[in-house]
Amino acid sequence: MEESEKLPKGVVHSTRVKAGKRTYFIDVRQTRQSDHYITLTESTKKTNGDKSFYVRNKVLLYKEDFQKLLDGLKNTIDYIENELEGGENNADTVSSNADVDVDFDMEFEELGKD
């Protein structure tokens, strides 16, 4: 992971994650009302003949949803690691545990408030 020194307009913090052919940008942005949210951007370089271009996909994450998203992500990662890659791979079974409480040891600090 790399933290960017030159930040685009409206970005108060940025982390770049290189992952093979993809690069992820995790940016903290500030609204006009001084509220903060995260943009998660996936950037992939594509080529078409002799021309290169980037395809970007972006998701906005609002702070009131942070914990719910973390719980869902943790639940999904656990499912992949324990059920699919742990020897119980059954492609005919679809499981959804979206309403299960997940114990996740991550906290968010209040940004922009000193």
C-alpha positions as CSV (number, residue, x, y, z in Angstrom):
1,M,0.0,0.0,0.0
2,E,1.2,3.5,-0.8
3,E,-0.1,6.8,0.5
4,S,-0.3,9.5,-2.1
5,E,1.4,12.9,-1.6
6,K,-0.4,14.8,-4.3
7,L,-4.1,14.6,-3.7
8,P,-6.9,15.3,-6.1
9,K,-9.3,18.1,-5.3
10,G,-11.7,17.2,-2.5
11,V,-9.5,14.3,-1.3
12,V,-8.1,14.6,2.3
13,H,-6.3,11.2,2.4
14,S,-5.5,8.6,-0.2
15,T,-4.1,5.1,-0.2
16,R,-3.0,3.2,-3.4
17,V,-3.0,-0.6,-3.4
18,K,-1.4,-2.3,-6.4
19,A,-2.7,-5.8,-7.0
20,G,-1.4,-7.3,-10.2
21,K,-3.0,-5.7,-13.2
22,R,-5.4,-3.7,-11.0
23,T,-4.8,-0.7,-8.8
24,Y,-7.2,0.3,-6.0
25,F,-7.5,3.8,-4.7
26,I,-9.1,4.3,-1.3
27,D,-9.8,8.0,-0.9
28,V,-11.3,9.9,2.0
29,R,-13.2,12.8,0.7
30,Q,-14.9,15.8,2.3
31,T,-18.3,17.2,1.5
32,R,-19.1,21.0,1.5
33,Q,-20.7,20.4,4.9
34,S,-17.3,18.9,6.2
35,D,-18.7,15.4,6.4
36,H,-16.4,12.6,5.2
37,Y,-16.9,9.5,3.0
38,I,-14.8,7.0,1.2
39,T,-14.4,6.3,-2.5
40,L,-13.1,2.9,-3.5
41,T,-11.8,3.0,-7.1
42,E,-10.6,0.0,-9.1
43,S,-8.4,1.0,-12.1
44,T,-7.4,-1.5,-14.7
45,K,-5.2,-0.7,-17.7
46,K,-6.6,-2.1,-21.0
47,T,-5.1,-2.1,-24.5
48,N,-6.8,-2.0,-27.8
49,G,-4.3,-2.5,-30.6
50,D,-1.7,0.2,-30.1
51,K,-3.9,2.3,-27.8
52,S,-3.9,2.0,-24.0
53,F,-6.6,3.3,-21.7
54,Y,-7.8,2.8,-18.1
55,V,-11.2,1.4,-17.0
56,R,-12.3,2.7,-13.6
57,N,-15.0,1.4,-11.4
58,K,-16.0,3.5,-8.3
59,V,-18.0,2.8,-5.2
60,L,-19.0,5.5,-2.6
61,L,-19.0,4.4,1.0
62,Y,-20.9,6.6,3.4
63,K,-19.8,6.7,7.1
64,E,-23.1,5.7,8.4
65,D,-22.7,2.4,6.5
66,F,-19.0,1.6,7.4
67,Q,-19.7,-0.9,10.1
68,K,-22.4,-2.7,8.2
69,L,-20.2,-3.0,5.1
70,L,-17.3,-4.2,7.2
71,D,-19.5,-6.9,8.8
72,G,-20.7,-8.0,5.4
73,L,-17.2,-8.0,3.9
74,K,-15.9,-10.0,6.9
75,N,-18.8,-12.5,6.6
76,T,-18.1,-12.9,2.9
77,I,-14.4,-13.4,3.3
78,D,-15.0,-15.9,6.1
79,Y,-17.4,-17.8,3.8
80,I,-14.8,-18.0,1.0
81,E,-12.0,-19.0,3.3
82,N,-13.9,-21.5,5.4
83,E,-16.6,-22.9,3.1
84,L,-15.2,-22.7,-0.4
85,E,-11.5,-23.0,0.1
86,G,-11.7,-25.1,3.3
87,G,-12.7,-28.3,1.6
88,E,-16.5,-27.9,1.7
89,N,-16.8,-26.4,-1.8
90,N,-20.3,-27.2,-3.0
91,A,-21.2,-25.2,-6.2
92,D,-24.8,-26.2,-5.9
93,T,-25.3,-24.5,-2.6
94,V,-26.0,-20.8,-2.2
95,S,-25.6,-19.4,1.2
96,S,-26.5,-15.9,2.5
97,N,-25.8,-14.9,6.1
98,A,-26.3,-11.2,5.6
99,D,-28.2,-10.9,8.9
100,V,-25.7,-12.7,11.1
101,D,-23.8,-10.6,13.7
102,V,-20.1,-10.6,13.1
103,D,-17.4,-9.8,15.6
104,F,-15.0,-7.6,13.8
105,D,-12.2,-5.8,15.7
106,M,-11.9,-2.6,13.6
107,E,-12.9,0.9,14.6
108,F,-13.2,4.2,12.7
109,E,-11.9,7.4,14.1
110,E,-13.8,10.6,13.6
111,L,-12.1,12.5,10.8
112,G,-11.8,16.3,10.6
113,K,-12.7,16.8,14.3
114,D,-9.9,18.0,16.5
